[in-house]
Amino acid sequence: MSNKIKVRREQLNLTQKEVADQLHIAESAYQRYEQDKSEPAVRRAIAIAKVLKTTVDKLY
């Protein structure tokens, strides 16, 4: 998931901070998802997909 969310975020020209703000989480928490240091819970994965205007299955 980590590489796919990074690629999608970059396609949308969003910063990590912008995505984190929309998710109402710390930027460092979002960075851990992109760095594959943490795996988001299902609800968070759904929220990430929504912010990135895609579906969860396309992120995995």
C-alpha positions as CSV (number, residue, x, y, z in Angstrom):
1,M,0.0,0.0,0.0
2,S,2.8,2.5,0.9
3,N,4.1,3.0,-2.7
4,K,0.6,3.2,-4.2
5,I,-0.6,5.9,-1.8
6,K,2.5,7.9,-2.4
7,V,2.2,7.7,-6.2
8,R,-1.5,8.6,-6.0
9,R,-0.8,11.5,-3.7
10,E,1.8,12.8,-6.1
11,Q,-0.5,12.4,-9.1
12,L,-3.0,14.7,-7.3
13,N,-0.2,17.2,-6.4
14,L,-0.9,16.9,-2.7
15,T,1.6,17.1,0.1
16,Q,1.8,14.7,2.9
17,K,0.6,17.5,5.2
18,E,-2.4,18.2,3.1
19,V,-3.5,14.6,3.1
20,A,-2.8,14.3,6.8
21,D,-4.8,17.4,7.5
22,Q,-7.8,16.0,5.5
23,L,-7.5,12.8,7.5
24,H,-7.3,14.7,10.8
25,I,-4.1,13.0,11.7
26,A,-0.5,14.1,12.3
27,E,1.7,14.4,9.3
28,S,4.1,11.9,10.9
29,A,1.3,9.3,11.2
30,Y,0.6,9.6,7.5
31,Q,4.3,9.5,6.7
32,R,4.5,6.1,8.5
33,Y,1.9,4.7,6.1
34,E,3.9,5.9,3.1
35,Q,7.1,4.6,4.5
36,D,5.5,1.2,5.2
37,K,6.3,1.5,8.9
38,S,2.6,1.3,9.8
39,E,-0.5,-0.2,8.3
40,P,-3.7,1.8,8.5
41,A,-6.8,0.3,10.1
42,V,-9.7,-0.5,7.7
43,R,-11.5,2.8,8.5
44,R,-8.4,4.8,7.9
45,A,-7.6,3.0,4.7
46,I,-11.1,3.9,3.5
47,A,-10.5,7.5,4.5
48,I,-7.2,7.6,2.7
49,A,-8.8,6.2,-0.5
50,K,-11.5,8.9,-0.3
51,V,-9.0,11.7,0.1
52,L,-6.9,10.3,-2.8
53,K,-10.1,9.9,-4.9
54,T,-9.6,6.2,-5.5
55,T,-10.7,2.9,-4.0
56,V,-9.1,0.9,-1.3
57,D,-8.6,-2.1,-3.6
58,K,-6.5,0.1,-5.9
59,L,-4.3,1.1,-3.0
60,Y,-3.4,-2.5,-2.1
